[in-house]
Amino acid sequence: MFDSVSFVALGSALDGLALRQRVIADNIANLQTPGYHAQRVMFEDELARAVDHGSGSVRATVARSLEPTREDGNNVNLDSQTLANIDTNLRYQLATQAISGTFSGIRTAIRTA
């Protein structure tokens, strides 16, 4: 059960989303740092490919954002970071609820056995 593709994929998604939350926090913390280039986390496309191939296990990657820079060389956009943070938090909640549902099913099965 714990090595099923869906369970492994949910774990990979949670890891990627947690990393994205940390990167967004770093980006926002460096909003006023001259020359700072925002970073972004990518894993969704690779995760979809892994699930298609029956694995579900991927590692998120961090890349430099290619967004245009301001005069001070910084390219952090607070609006886009805030929206990304909201989106990431909602996805994280959904994934944790899915895993919680799996464990609830196991608890129910154990109680009735």
N, C-alpha and C positions, 0 to 999 in steps of 0.2 A: 504494500500500500504506500509506504513512504518513499519507495523508489519509482512510483508511477510517474509517467511523463508530466501529468498535470501538477502533481505535488512538487516535483523538482522544478518545473517551470514557475510555479508560484514562489518558491524560494528564491529563484534567480531574479524574479521580478521585484521581490521585496528588497533584495540586496541592491539592485540597480536603482530602485526608487529611494532607498536610504542614502545611497551615494549622491543621487541627484539633489536631495534635500541639503546635504552638507555643502555641495558645490554652489547651490543657489545662495545659501547663507554666506559663503565666502565671497561670492560675487557682490552681494548687497553690502557686506562689510567693507568692501573695497570700492564702493561707489565713487568716492572722492579721491582715490589714489591715482595720481598722475601716472600714465603709462600702463596701468593695469588693463589686461585683456580678459574679458569674461571667459569662463569655461562652460562647457556643456557636457552632459552625460548622454551617451547613446547606448541602447541595448535592445530596444524593441524589435528592430528589423532582424537582428541576429537571433533574438529569442524566437521569433516566428519561424525562422529557418530551422532552428534547432528542434522545435516542436514538430515541424513537418518531417524532420528526419528521425523522429522518435527519441530525441535526447531530452531537451528542455533545460539543459545546463549551459549557461553562458555567463561570461563576466562582462560587466559594464565597462565601457571605455570613456575616458575623459579627453575631450579635445578642446582646442582653443576656438572661441567664437570668431567668426569672420564678419561680424557686424561692423559697420563703419565706426570709426573713432571720433571722439570730440577733439577739440583743439588741444586738450591736455593729454591726448593719446589714450584716454580711457574709453572703453566701449560698453560699459555696463548701462543697460536701460532698465531703470527701476520698474517701469510699468510692465515690461515683458517678464522680468524676474518675479514680480509679484504674481502675475497670472500663472507663470510656470510653477510657482510654489503652491498655489491653490490647486492646480491640476494634479500636481504630484501628490499632495496630501490626500486628495479624493481617491486617486488610484491606489495609494497605500492603504487607505481604509478599506477599499473594496477587496484588495488582496488579503488583508488580515481577516476580514469577515469570511472569505472563502476558506481559508485555512481553519478558522475557528469552527466553521460548519463541518469540516472534515473530522476534527477532534470531537465535536458533539456527537457525530454519528458513531464514532468509536466508543465513546462513553456509553451511549445508549445500547450498543451491541454488547458491551461488557456487563452492563446491569441486567440485561435480559438473559444472559447466558447462565 
